[in-house]
Amino acid sequence: MKYLSKFDAEGKRISSYPLDVLMTAETIESMKSDGYIEIDEDEWNYYIGNYGMGKNGTGYVRDAKTGKPVDAPAYVPTVGEKMSEIKTNYESQIDALKESLATATLAGDDDLVADLKAEYAELMAEYQNALKGVE
């Protein structure tokens, strides 16, 4: 079986339609002029994931030079995603320190309060440095 498939600029499949006898020549030409290309079933199976997700775990894309399926590039998290991950990691530690600080304050343990304040200051500095290091 053959398919008419459309790909974006990075080679990711946008959509596919089976090329069958019910399609008119006019419909086929119209789709081709709209950017669809003819691919065989083997290629189509790569693009829809029937042959796995490739070596990077991100599937397959159409190579612009060869027109064949190749491993999609590895996923690179956005700056926002990286910052969100850092925020999630540090906020749980910060919350735990605040809770411990409140308990020590209520218990009147001045030595522990001083230690926790110092630990909190170190953690906040580390958190800020981690956020600055995001590219």
N, CA, C and O atoms as a GROMACS GRO file, in nm:
protein
  540
    1MET      N    1   0.084  -0.117   0.000
    1MET     CA    2   0.000   0.000   0.000
    1MET      C    3   0.088   0.124   0.000
    1MET      O    4   0.198   0.123   0.055
    2LYS      N    5   0.040   0.227  -0.061
    2LYS     CA    6   0.109   0.356  -0.066
    2LYS      C    7   0.028   0.459   0.013
    2LYS      O    8  -0.093   0.443   0.032
    3TYR      N    9   0.096   0.562   0.059
    3TYR     CA   10   0.032   0.668   0.136
    3TYR      C   11   0.075   0.804   0.082
    3TYR      O   12   0.185   0.820   0.030
    4LEU      N   13  -0.014   0.900   0.096
    4LEU     CA   14   0.022   1.038   0.073
    4LEU      C   15   0.042   1.098   0.211
    4LEU      O   16  -0.050   1.100   0.292
    5SER      N   17   0.162   1.147   0.237
    5SER     CA   18   0.196   1.201   0.368
    5SER      C   19   0.253   1.340   0.356
    5SER      O   20   0.317   1.375   0.257
    6LYS      N   21   0.227   1.418   0.459
    6LYS     CA   22   0.279   1.555   0.464
    6LYS      C   23   0.371   1.565   0.586
    6LYS      O   24   0.340   1.512   0.693
    7PHE      N   25   0.484   1.633   0.567
    7PHE     CA   26   0.585   1.647   0.671
    7PHE      C   27   0.613   1.794   0.696
    7PHE      O   28   0.601   1.877   0.606
    8ASP      N   29   0.650   1.826   0.821
    8ASP     CA   30   0.686   1.964   0.851
    8ASP      C   31   0.833   1.988   0.814
    8ASP      O   32   0.899   1.900   0.759
    9ALA      N   33   0.883   2.106   0.845
    9ALA     CA   34   1.020   2.144   0.808
    9ALA      C   35   1.126   2.055   0.874
    9ALA      O   36   1.235   2.039   0.820
   10GLU      N   37   1.094   1.999   0.992
   10GLU     CA   38   1.189   1.911   1.062
   10GLU      C   39   1.176   1.766   1.019
   10GLU      O   40   1.250   1.681   1.068
   11GLY      N   41   1.082   1.738   0.929
   11GLY     CA   42   1.065   1.601   0.881
   11GLY      C   43   0.965   1.520   0.960
   11GLY      O   44   0.951   1.399   0.936
   12LYS      N   45   0.893   1.582   1.054
   12LYS     CA   46   0.791   1.511   1.131
   12LYS      C   47   0.665   1.497   1.046
   12LYS      O   48   0.623   1.590   0.978
   13ARG      N   49   0.606   1.378   1.053
   13ARG     CA   50   0.485   1.352   0.977
   13ARG      C   51   0.370   1.432   1.038
   13ARG      O   52   0.345   1.425   1.158
   14ILE      N   53   0.301   1.506   0.955
   14ILE     CA   54   0.186   1.584   0.999
   14ILE      C   55   0.059   1.503   0.981
   14ILE      O   56  -0.024   1.493   1.072
   15SER      N   57   0.044   1.445   0.862
   15SER     CA   58  -0.074   1.364   0.834
   15SER      C   59  -0.046   1.270   0.717
   15SER      O   60   0.044   1.292   0.637
   16SER      N   61  -0.128   1.166   0.710
   16SER     CA   62  -0.115   1.067   0.602
   16SER      C   63  -0.253   1.018   0.561
   16SER      O   64  -0.345   1.010   0.642
   17TYR      N   65  -0.264   0.985   0.435
   17TYR     CA   66  -0.387   0.927   0.382
   17TYR      C   67  -0.350   0.810   0.292
   17TYR      O   68  -0.257   0.820   0.211
   18PRO      N   69  -0.421   0.699   0.305
   18PRO     CA   70  -0.392   0.587   0.216
   18PRO      C   71  -0.422   0.626   0.071
   18PRO      O   72  -0.525   0.686   0.041
   19LEU      N   73  -0.332   0.592  -0.014
   19LEU     CA   74  -0.349   0.618  -0.156
   19LEU      C   75  -0.422   0.498  -0.214
   19LEU      O   76  -0.363   0.392  -0.235
   20ASP      N   77  -0.550   0.515  -0.240
   20ASP     CA   78  -0.627   0.400  -0.290
   20ASP      C   79  -0.701   0.434  -0.418
   20ASP      O   80  -0.700   0.547  -0.466
   21VAL      N   81  -0.765   0.334  -0.469
   21VAL     CA   82  -0.832   0.347  -0.599
   21VAL      C   83  -0.951   0.441  -0.593
   21VAL      O   84  -0.999   0.485  -0.698
   22LEU      N   85  -0.999   0.473  -0.474
   22LEU     CA   86  -1.114   0.563  -0.463
   22LEU      C   87  -1.075   0.709  -0.478
   22LEU      O   88  -1.161   0.794  -0.498
   23MET      N   89  -0.945   0.739  -0.469
   23MET     CA   90  -0.898   0.876  -0.487
   23MET      C   91  -0.892   0.908  -0.636
   23MET      O   92  -0.842   0.829  -0.716
   24THR      N   93  -0.941   1.023  -0.669
   24THR     CA   94  -0.934   1.064  -0.809
   24THR      C   95  -0.796   1.122  -0.838
   24THR      O   96  -0.725   1.164  -0.746
   25ALA      N   97  -0.759   1.122  -0.962
   25ALA     CA   98  -0.630   1.180  -1.002
   25ALA      C   99  -0.624   1.327  -0.963
   25ALA      O  100  -0.518   1.378  -0.927
   26GLU      N  101  -0.739   1.394  -0.971
   26GLU     CA  102  -0.746   1.535  -0.935
   26GLU      C  103  -0.718   1.555  -0.785
   26GLU      O  104  -0.646   1.647  -0.746
   27THR      N  105  -0.775   1.468  -0.702
   27THR     CA  106  -0.753   1.475  -0.558
   27THR      C  107  -0.607   1.451  -0.525
   27THR      O  108  -0.548   1.521  -0.442
   28ILE      N  109  -0.548   1.352  -0.589
   28ILE     CA  110  -0.407   1.319  -0.565
   28ILE      C  111  -0.318   1.437  -0.604
   28ILE      O  112  -0.229   1.474  -0.527
   29GLU      N  113  -0.340   1.494  -0.718
   29GLU     CA  114  -0.260   1.608  -0.763
   29GLU      C  115  -0.279   1.729  -0.672
   29GLU      O  116  -0.184   1.801  -0.644
   30SER      N  117  -0.402   1.750  -0.626
   30SER     CA  118  -0.429   1.861  -0.535
   30SER      C  119  -0.353   1.843  -0.404
   30SER      O  120  -0.297   1.938  -0.350
   31MET      N  121  -0.352   1.719  -0.352
   31MET     CA  122  -0.280   1.692  -0.228
   31MET      C  123  -0.129   1.708  -0.247
   31MET      O  124  -0.060   1.762  -0.161
   32LYS      N  125  -0.079   1.661  -0.360
   32LYS     CA  126   0.064   1.674  -0.388
   32LYS      C  127   0.104   1.821  -0.400
   32LYS      O  128   0.212   1.860  -0.355
   33SER      N  129   0.018   1.902  -0.460
   33SER     CA  130   0.049   2.045  -0.472
   33SER      C  131   0.040   2.114  -0.335
   33SER      O  132   0.094   2.223  -0.316
   34ASP      N  133  -0.029   2.049  -0.241
   34ASP     CA  134  -0.039   2.101  -0.104
   34ASP      C  135   0.074   2.050  -0.015
   34ASP      O  136   0.074   2.076   0.105
   35GLY      N  137   0.171   1.980  -0.073
   35GLY     CA  138   0.288   1.936   0.002
   35GLY      C  139   0.291   1.789   0.040
   35GLY      O  140   0.387   1.745   0.103
   36TYR      N  141   0.189   1.712   0.003
   36TYR     CA  142   0.189   1.570   0.034
   36TYR      C  143   0.280   1.498  -0.064
   36TYR      O  144   0.290   1.535  -0.180
   37ILE      N  145   0.348   1.395  -0.014
   37ILE     CA  146   0.433   1.314  -0.100
   37ILE      C  147   0.392   1.168  -0.086
   37ILE      O  148   0.332   1.128   0.013
   38GLU      N  149   0.426   1.091  -0.186
   38GLU     CA  150   0.392   0.949  -0.185
   38GLU      C  151   0.502   0.871  -0.114
   38GLU      O  152   0.620   0.883  -0.146
   39ILE      N  153   0.460   0.789  -0.016
   39ILE     CA  154   0.555   0.701   0.053
   39ILE      C  155   0.497   0.561   0.055
   39ILE      O  156   0.377   0.542   0.039
   40ASP      N  157   0.585   0.462   0.074
   40ASP     CA  158   0.536   0.325   0.080
   40ASP      C  159   0.499   0.286   0.224
   40ASP      O  160   0.525   0.361   0.318
   41GLU      N  161   0.439   0.171   0.237
   41GLU     CA  162   0.390   0.126   0.368
   41GLU      C  163   0.503   0.106   0.469
   41GLU      O  164   0.486   0.132   0.588
   42ASP      N  165   0.618   0.061   0.421
   42ASP     CA  166   0.731   0.040   0.511
   42ASP      C  167   0.774   0.172   0.576
   42ASP      O  168   0.793   0.179   0.697
   43GLU      N  169   0.787   0.276   0.496
   43GLU     CA  170   0.823   0.408   0.549
   43GLU      C  171   0.716   0.459   0.644
   43GLU      O  172   0.747   0.511   0.751
   44TRP      N  173   0.591   0.444   0.606
   44TRP     CA  174   0.478   0.490   0.687
   44TRP      C  175   0.483   0.424   0.824
   44TRP      O  176   0.455   0.490   0.925
   45ASN      N  177   0.518   0.295   0.830
   45ASN     CA  178   0.526   0.224   0.957
   45ASN      C  179   0.633   0.284   1.050
   45ASN      O  180   0.615   0.285   1.172
   46TYR      N  181   0.742   0.332   0.994
   46TYR     CA  182   0.843   0.400   1.076
   46TYR      C  183   0.783   0.527   1.138
   46TYR      O  184   0.794   0.550   1.258
   47TYR      N  185   0.719   0.608   1.054
   47TYR     CA  186   0.669   0.738   1.099
   47TYR      C  187   0.558   0.726   1.203
   47TYR      O  188   0.544   0.815   1.287
   48ILE      N  189   0.479   0.620   1.200
   48ILE     CA  190   0.370   0.608   1.298
   48ILE      C  191   0.412   0.528   1.422
   48ILE      O  192   0.332   0.511   1.513
   49GLY      N  193   0.536   0.481   1.427
   49GLY     CA  194   0.587   0.414   1.546
   49GLY      C  195   0.576   0.264   1.547
   49GLY      O  196   0.603   0.201   1.650
   50ASN      N  197   0.536   0.204   1.436
   50ASN     CA  198   0.525   0.057   1.434
   50ASN      C  199   0.661  -0.013   1.440
   50ASN      O  200   0.667  -0.133   1.467
   51TYR      N  201   0.768   0.060   1.414
   51TYR     CA  202   0.902   0.002   1.421
   51TYR      C  203   0.979   0.055   1.541
   51TYR      O  204   1.102   0.057   1.540
   52GLY      N  205   0.908   0.097   1.643
   52GLY     CA  206   0.971   0.147   1.764
   52GLY      C  207   0.990   0.297   1.760
   52GLY      O  208   0.941   0.367   1.671
   53MET      N  209   1.062   0.346   1.861
   53MET     CA  210   1.080   0.490   1.876
   53MET      C  211   1.222   0.537   1.843
   53MET      O  212   1.260   0.649   1.876
   54GLY      N  213   1.300   0.452   1.778
   54GLY     CA  214   1.435   0.491   1.736
   54GLY      C  215   1.533   0.496   1.851
   54GLY      O  216   1.496   0.475   1.967
   55LYS      N  217   1.658   0.525   1.819
   55LYS     CA  218   1.764   0.518   1.920
   55LYS      C  219   1.754   0.630   2.024
   55LYS      O  220   1.807   0.616   2.134
   56ASN      N  221   1.686   0.740   1.993
   56ASN     CA  222   1.671   0.850   2.087
   56ASN      C  223   1.538   0.846   2.163
   56ASN      O  224   1.513   0.929   2.250
   57GLY      N  225   1.455   0.749   2.128
   57GLY     CA  226   1.324   0.740   2.193
   57GLY      C  227   1.226   0.846   2.148
   57GLY      O  228   1.124   0.870   2.214
   58THR      N  229   1.256   0.911   2.037
   58THR     CA  230   1.172   1.021   1.988
   58THR      C  231   1.108   0.990   1.852
   58THR      O  232   1.050   1.079   1.789
   59GLY      N  233   1.118   0.868   1.808
   59GLY     CA  234   1.056   0.829   1.682
   59GLY      C  235   1.146   0.851   1.562
   59GLY      O  236   1.268   0.857   1.573
   60TYR      N  237   1.081   0.862   1.448
   60TYR     CA  238   1.153   0.878   1.322
   60TYR      C  239   1.100   1.001   1.247
   60TYR      O  240   0.984   1.037   1.260
   61VAL      N  241   1.188   1.063   1.171
   61VAL     CA  242   1.153   1.175   1.085
   61VAL      C  243   1.202   1.146   0.944
   61VAL      O  244   1.285   1.058   0.923
   62ARG      N  245   1.151   1.222   0.850
   62ARG     CA  246   1.192   1.206   0.710
   62ARG      C  247   1.316   1.290   0.686
   62ARG      O  248   1.315   1.412   0.707
   63ASP      N  249   1.423   1.226   0.642
   63ASP     CA  250   1.547   1.295   0.612
   63ASP      C  251   1.528   1.380   0.487
   63ASP      O  252   1.482   1.330   0.384
   64ALA      N  253   1.563   1.507   0.495
   64ALA     CA  254   1.543   1.600   0.383
   64ALA      C  255   1.628   1.564   0.262
   64ALA      O  256   1.587   1.590   0.149
   65LYS      N  257   1.745   1.504   0.285
   65LYS     CA  258   1.833   1.471   0.173
   65LYS      C  259   1.795   1.341   0.104
   65LYS      O  260   1.788   1.334  -0.018
   66THR      N  261   1.771   1.236   0.185
   66THR     CA  262   1.746   1.104   0.126
   66THR      C  263   1.598   1.073   0.109
   66THR      O  264   1.561   0.988   0.028
   67GLY      N  265   1.512   1.143   0.184
   67GLY     CA  266   1.369   1.115   0.179
   67GLY      C  267   1.332   0.988   0.253
   67GLY      O  268   1.221   0.937   0.236
   68LYS      N  269   1.421   0.937   0.333
   68LYS     CA  270   1.398   0.812   0.406
   68LYS      C  271   1.385   0.838   0.555
   68LYS      O  272   1.430   0.943   0.604
   69PRO      N  273   1.324   0.746   0.629
   69PRO     CA  274   1.313   0.763   0.774
   69PRO      C  275   1.449   0.754   0.842
   69PRO      O  276   1.530   0.666   0.812
   70VAL      N  277   1.473   0.845   0.935
   70VAL     CA  278   1.593   0.845   1.017
   70VAL      C  279   1.550   0.871   1.162
   70VAL      O  280   1.441   0.922   1.187
   71ASP      N  281   1.637   0.837   1.256
   71ASP     CA  282   1.608   0.863   1.396
   71ASP      C  283   1.585   1.012   1.418
   71ASP      O  284   1.663   1.096   1.373
   72ALA      N  285   1.477   1.044   1.488
   72ALA     CA  286   1.452   1.183   1.523
   72ALA      C  287   1.556   1.226   1.625
   72ALA      O  288   1.605   1.144   1.703
   73PRO      N  289   1.591   1.354   1.624
   73PRO     CA  290   1.690   1.399   1.723
   73PRO      C  291   1.639   1.380   1.866
   73PRO      O  292   1.518   1.374   1.890
   74ALA      N  293   1.732   1.371   1.958
   74ALA     CA  294   1.697   1.357   2.099
   74ALA      C  295   1.621   1.481   2.144
   74ALA      O  296   1.644   1.591   2.094
   75TYR      N  297   1.531   1.463   2.239
   75TYR     CA  298   1.454   1.574   2.292
   75TYR      C  299   1.543   1.664   2.378
   75TYR      O  300   1.618   1.615   2.463
   76VAL      N  301   1.535   1.793   2.354
   76VAL     CA  302   1.610   1.890   2.433
   76VAL      C  303   1.508   1.975   2.508
   76VAL      O  304   1.430   2.048   2.446
   77PRO      N  305   1.509   1.967   2.641
   77PRO     CA  306   1.411   2.044   2.718
   77PRO      C  307   1.429   2.194   2.698
   77PRO      O  308   1.541   2.242   2.678
   78THR      N  309   1.319   2.266   2.705
   78THR     CA  310   1.323   2.411   2.692
   78THR      C  311   1.376   2.473   2.821
   78THR      O  312   1.385   2.406   2.924
   79VAL      N  313   1.411   2.599   2.814
   79VAL     CA  314   1.459   2.671   2.932
   79VAL      C  315   1.350   2.669   3.039
   79VAL      O  316   1.379   2.649   3.157
   80GLY      N  317   1.226   2.689   2.998
   80GLY     CA  318   1.114   2.688   3.093
   80GLY      C  319   1.100   2.553   3.162
   80GLY      O  320   1.074   2.546   3.282
   81GLU      N  321   1.117   2.445   3.086
   81GLU     CA  322   1.108   2.311   3.145
   81GLU      C  323   1.223   2.286   3.243
   81GLU      O  324   1.203   2.228   3.350
   82LYS      N  325   1.342   2.331   3.205
   82LYS     CA  326   1.458   2.314   3.295
   82LYS      C  327   1.436   2.391   3.425
   82LYS      O  328   1.463   2.341   3.534
   83MET      N  329   1.387   2.513   3.412
   83MET     CA  330   1.363   2.595   3.531
   83MET      C  331   1.253   2.535   3.618
   83MET      O  332   1.262   2.538   3.741
   84SER      N  333   1.152   2.482   3.556
   84SER     CA  334   1.043   2.419   3.631
   84SER      C  335   1.093   2.298   3.709
   84SER      O  336   1.052   2.276   3.823
   85GLU      N  337   1.181   2.221   3.648
   85GLU     CA  338   1.238   2.104   3.716
   85GLU      C  339   1.322   2.147   3.836
   85GLU      O  340   1.314   2.086   3.943
   86ILE      N  341   1.403   2.250   3.818
   86ILE     CA  342   1.485   2.301   3.928
   86ILE      C  343   1.395   2.351   4.040
   86ILE      O  344   1.418   2.322   4.157
   87LYS      N  345   1.292   2.425   4.003
   87LYS     CA  346   1.198   2.479   4.102
   87LYS      C  347   1.134   2.366   4.182
   87LYS      O  348   1.125   2.373   4.304
   88THR      N  349   1.090   2.263   4.112
   88THR     CA  350   1.027   2.149   4.179
   88THR      C  351   1.124   2.082   4.276
   88THR      O  352   1.087   2.050   4.389
   89ASN      N  353   1.247   2.062   4.233
   89ASN     CA  354   1.347   1.997   4.318
   89ASN      C  355   1.379   2.077   4.444
   89ASN      O  356   1.388   2.022   4.553
   90TYR      N  357   1.394   2.207   4.428
   90TYR     CA  358   1.434   2.290   4.542
   90TYR      C  359   1.318   2.324   4.633
   90TYR      O  360   1.336   2.334   4.754
   91GLU      N  361   1.199   2.344   4.579
   91GLU     CA  362   1.087   2.385   4.663
   91GLU      C  363   1.052   2.282   4.769
   91GLU      O  364   1.014   2.318   4.880
   92SER      N  365   1.064   2.153   4.736
   92SER     CA  366   1.035   2.052   4.838
   92SER      C  367   1.138   2.058   4.951
   92SER      O  368   1.102   2.041   5.068
   93GLN      N  369   1.264   2.083   4.917
   93GLN     CA  370   1.368   2.096   5.020
   93GLN      C  371   1.346   2.222   5.105
   93GLN      O  372   1.363   2.219   5.227
   94ILE      N  373   1.308   2.330   5.039
   94ILE     CA  374   1.283   2.456   5.109
   94ILE      C  375   1.164   2.441   5.204
   94ILE      O  376   1.170   2.486   5.319
   95ASP      N  377   1.058   2.378   5.157
   95ASP     CA  378   0.940   2.356   5.242
   95ASP      C  379   0.975   2.272   5.364
   95ASP      O  380   0.928   2.299   5.475
   96ALA      N  381   1.056   2.169   5.345
   96ALA     CA  382   1.096   2.083   5.457
   96ALA      C  383   1.178   2.162   5.559
   96ALA      O  384   1.160   2.145   5.680
   97LEU      N  385   1.267   2.249   5.511
   97LEU     CA  386   1.346   2.332   5.602
   97LEU      C  387   1.259   2.430   5.680
   97LEU      O  388   1.278   2.451   5.799
   98LYS      N  389   1.163   2.490   5.611
   98LYS     CA  390   1.072   2.585   5.677
   98LYS      C  391   0.993   2.515   5.787
   98LYS      O  392   0.973   2.570   5.895
   99GLU      N  393   0.949   2.394   5.757
   99GLU     CA  394   0.873   2.317   5.855
   99GLU      C  395   0.961   2.285   5.977
   99GLU      O  396   0.918   2.299   6.092
  100SER      N  397   1.082   2.243   5.949
  100SER     CA  398   1.175   2.212   6.059
  100SER      C  399   1.206   2.338   6.140
  100SER      O  400   1.218   2.332   6.263
  101LEU      N  401   1.221   2.450   6.072
  101LEU     CA  402   1.250   2.577   6.139
  101LEU      C  403   1.134   2.618   6.230
  101LEU      O  404   1.156   2.662   6.343
  102ALA      N  405   1.014   2.603   6.182
  102ALA     CA  406   0.897   2.636   6.263
  102ALA      C  407   0.890   2.547   6.388
  102ALA      O  408   0.862   2.595   6.498
  103THR      N  409   0.915   2.419   6.369
  103THR     CA  410   0.912   2.325   6.482
  103THR      C  411   1.021   2.359   6.584
  103THR      O  412   0.996   2.359   6.704
  104ALA      N  413   1.141   2.389   6.535
  104ALA     CA  414   1.252   2.424   6.626
  104ALA      C  415   1.224   2.555   6.699
  104ALA      O  416   1.257   2.569   6.817
  105THR      N  417   1.163   2.651   6.630
  105THR     CA  418   1.129   2.779   6.691
  105THR      C  419   1.026   2.759   6.802
  105THR      O  420   1.040   2.814   6.911
  106LEU      N  421   0.923   2.680   6.772
  106LEU     CA  422   0.820   2.652   6.872
  106LEU      C  423   0.877   2.577   6.993
  106LEU      O  424   0.831   2.596   7.106
  107ALA      N  425   0.976   2.492   6.968
  107ALA     CA  426   1.038   2.415   7.076
  107ALA      C  427   1.140   2.497   7.153
  107ALA      O  428   1.189   2.454   7.257
  108GLY      N  429   1.173   2.615   7.103
  108GLY     CA  430   1.270   2.701   7.170
  108GLY      C  431   1.413   2.652   7.157
  108GLY      O  432   1.497   2.684   7.240
  109ASP      N  433   1.440   2.573   7.054
  109ASP     CA  434   1.576   2.520   7.034
  109ASP      C  435   1.656   2.618   6.948
  109ASP      O  436   1.661   2.607   6.826
  110ASP      N  437   1.720   2.715   7.017
  110ASP     CA  438   1.791   2.823   6.947
  110ASP      C  439   1.909   2.774   6.863
  110ASP      O  440   1.937   2.830   6.757
  111ASP      N  441   1.977   2.671   6.909
  111ASP     CA  442   2.091   2.618   6.834
  111ASP      C  443   2.044   2.557   6.702
  111ASP      O  444   2.104   2.579   6.596
  112LEU      N  445   1.936   2.479   6.710
  112LEU     CA  446   1.882   2.418   6.587
  112LEU      C  447   1.826   2.524   6.494
  112LEU      O  448   1.841   2.514   6.372
  113VAL      N  449   1.762   2.627   6.550
  113VAL     CA  450   1.710   2.737   6.468
  113VAL      C  451   1.825   2.802   6.391
  113VAL      O  452   1.812   2.830   6.271
  114ALA      N  453   1.937   2.827   6.457
  114ALA     CA  454   2.053   2.889   6.391
  114ALA      C  455   2.108   2.800   6.280
  114ALA      O  456   2.140   2.847   6.172
  115ASP      N  457   2.118   2.670   6.309
  115ASP     CA  458   2.167   2.575   6.208
  115ASP      C  459   2.073   2.571   6.087
  115ASP      O  460   2.118   2.570   5.972
  116LEU      N  461   1.943   2.567   6.113
  116LEU     CA  462   1.844   2.560   6.004
  116LEU      C  463   1.843   2.688   5.921
  116LEU      O  464   1.826   2.684   5.800
  117LYS      N  465   1.862   2.803   5.987
  117LYS     CA  466   1.869   2.930   5.913
  117LYS      C  467   1.991   2.931   5.821
  117LYS      O  468   1.984   2.977   5.707
  118ALA      N  469   2.101   2.881   5.870
  118ALA     CA  470   2.224   2.875   5.789
  118ALA      C  471   2.204   2.779   5.671
  118ALA      O  472   2.243   2.809   5.558
  119GLU      N  473   2.144   2.665   5.699
  119GLU     CA  474   2.116   2.567   5.593
  119GLU      C  475   2.020   2.624   5.490
  119GLU      O  476   2.035   2.601   5.370
  120TYR      N  477   1.921   2.700   5.537
  120TYR     CA  478   1.823   2.763   5.448
  120TYR      C  479   1.894   2.865   5.357
  120TYR      O  480   1.868   2.869   5.236
  121ALA      N  481   1.980   2.945   5.414
  121ALA     CA  482   2.053   3.046   5.335
  121ALA      C  483   2.140   2.980   5.229
  121ALA      O  484   2.147   3.027   5.115
  122GLU      N  485   2.206   2.870   5.266
  122GLU     CA  486   2.289   2.797   5.169
  122GLU      C  487   2.204   2.739   5.056
  122GLU      O  488   2.239   2.747   4.939
  123LEU      N  489   2.091   2.681   5.095
  123LEU     CA  490   2.002   2.621   4.995
  123LEU      C  491   1.947   2.726   4.900
  123LEU      O  492   1.938   2.702   4.780
  124MET      N  493   1.910   2.843   4.952
  124MET     CA  494   1.856   2.949   4.866
  124MET      C  495   1.964   3.000   4.769
  124MET      O  496   1.934   3.029   4.653
  125ALA      N  497   2.087   3.010   4.815
  125ALA     CA  498   2.197   3.052   4.728
  125ALA      C  499   2.220   2.948   4.618
  125ALA      O  500   2.239   2.982   4.502
  126GLU      N  501   2.217   2.822   4.658
  126GLU     CA  502   2.234   2.712   4.562
  126GLU      C  503   2.121   2.714   4.458
  126GLU      O  504   2.144   2.694   4.339
  127TYR      N  505   1.998   2.738   4.506
  127TYR     CA  506   1.879   2.744   4.419
  127TYR      C  507   1.895   2.857   4.316
  127TYR      O  508   1.871   2.837   4.197
  128GLN      N  509   1.936   2.975   4.363
  128GLN     CA  510   1.955   3.089   4.272
  128GLN      C  511   2.064   3.061   4.170
  128GLN      O  512   2.050   3.097   4.053
  129ASN      N  513   2.173   2.998   4.212
  129ASN     CA  514   2.281   2.963   4.119
  129ASN      C  515   2.235   2.862   4.016
  129ASN      O  516   2.272   2.869   3.899
  130ALA      N  517   2.153   2.768   4.059
  130ALA     CA  518   2.101   2.667   3.966
  130ALA      C  519   2.013   2.734   3.861
  130ALA      O  520   2.019   2.697   3.743
  131LEU      N  521   1.932   2.830   3.902
  131LEU     CA  522   1.845   2.901   3.807
  131LEU      C  523   1.928   2.987   3.710
  131LEU      O  524   1.895   2.996   3.592
  132LYS      N  525   2.034   3.047   3.758
  132LYS     CA  526   2.122   3.128   3.673
  132LYS      C  527   2.195   3.043   3.570
  132LYS      O  528   2.227   3.090   3.461
  133GLY      N  529   2.222   2.917   3.605
  133GLY     CA  530   2.297   2.828   3.516
  133GLY      C  531   2.216   2.768   3.403
  133GLY      O  532   2.270   2.696   3.320
  134VAL      N  533   2.085   2.795   3.400
  134VAL     CA  534   2.000   2.738   3.296
  134VAL      C  535   2.023   2.811   3.165
  134VAL      O  536   2.023   2.934   3.160
  135GLU      N  537   2.044   2.733   3.059
  135GLU     CA  538   2.063   2.793   2.925
  135GLU      C  539   1.962   2.739   2.831
  135GLU      O  540   1.961   2.776   2.713
   0.00000   0.00000   0.00000
